[in-house]
Amino acid sequence: MATSRPPSDLGAAGRALWRRIGEALADMPDGPLQLDPWEVELVAEVCRAVDRMAALRDRMAAAEEAGDDARWLRLVQEERQQRAILGRVVAASGLPTGLVGGDTPAGLSPRSRRAQRAARARWGRAS
């Protein structure tokens, strides 16, 4: 993925994230991580969601500046929905998401992190 070109429909925020994800995958502790085609599409969807959220934040700022509270509220609700979609797509990807909580090793899948938290809760160790 590090060498693949980003989808042509990505904006600046999406392209920047695409680049950062590619760099992170290339620098994995166990060597470069190669993505399956469906994983590449999930990464593209994450980048598109980031673009939509950036556009919504720009519109929110304009609505706030104009004093249009009703429009601002609708945009806030949509931005919240986009964040929820982003979270679901990232979780569905199963891709490593980096350091969590400072002492959790990078490269753990969301499922592995949940299992770690459950084990810590069960055995009384702080997470």
N, C-alpha and C positions, 0 to 999 in steps of 0.2 A: 504494500500500500504506500510505502514511503515514496516510491517513484511514480505511482500512478497519479494522473492528473485529476484535479477535483472536477466534479460535475459542472457543466457550463452554466447552470442556473443558480449557482451559489453567489451570494453577495460577499462583501468584505469580511463580515464576521464569520460566515460559514467557511470561506476559504482559509481564513486564519486558523480556525479550529481544525480543519482538514489537515493543514500543514503540521500543527502541533501534535495531532493524533498520529500522523505518519512518523514524525520524529520520535515520539514516545514508543511506538511499536518497534522502531528500528533499534532503540536503546534498551530493550528488555534485558533483565539480568541473565536469562538463559539464551540469549541470542535474539535476532530479529523475529518478530511474530508475523507470520503470513496469515492473511485473512481469506476465508472462503468468499465466493461471490455474494452470498446472502449477507455476510457480515459487512462487506464493503457497502452494500445498499443500506444497511442499518446505520453505518457511520454517515453516509450521505444524508439520511433522514434526520439524524442528530444535528448535522450542520445546517440543514434547511430549517429546523426548528429554532436554532440559534439565530438564524437570519430573521425569521418571523418575529422572534422576541425583541431583537434589536430595532426592527421597524416599529413594533408596537410601543417600545419605550420612547422612540422619537415622536410618535404621534401623541403619546401621553404627555410628554413635555410641552408639545404645542398646545394641547387642550388645556393643560394647567396654566400656561402662560396667557391663553385667551380667556381664562376664567370659565370655561365650559365644563362645569362639574359633571353633568350627565354624560357627556362624551368621555370624559376622563374615567369615570366609573366603569363604563362599558369596556373601555380599553384595558383597565386594570383586570377586569374579570376575564377577558380574553387572554391576557398575558399569563394569568394564573393557570388557565387551561393549557396553554402552550407549555408551561413549566411542568405540569402533570404529564403531558404527552412525552416531553423530553425525558422525564424520569422513567417512564415506562419503557421507552425505546432503549435507553441506556441499560436498564436492568435486563431487558430481553436480550440484549447483545451478548451479555456474559463476558464482555471485555474487561480486562483489569482496569481499575479506576484509580490506582495510585495509593498513596499513603492515606490511611484512615485513622484518626485518633492519635497520630503521632508515633505510635509504637507498632502498628499493624504493618506487616511487610507489604511492599508494593507488589502488584500482580495478582492479588487475590480476587476471585470472582465475587459478585454480590452474594451468591449462595454460600460461598466459603466464609465470607465475613459474617453473615447471619448465623452460621453454625458456630463460629468462634464466639460471637456475642452470647448465644444460647448456652454454650459450655461455660463461659465465664459467669453468667448469671446463675447457672446451676451449682457451680462449685464455689461461688462466693468471691470470685476475683473481680475487681473493678474493670469495666471495659474502657 
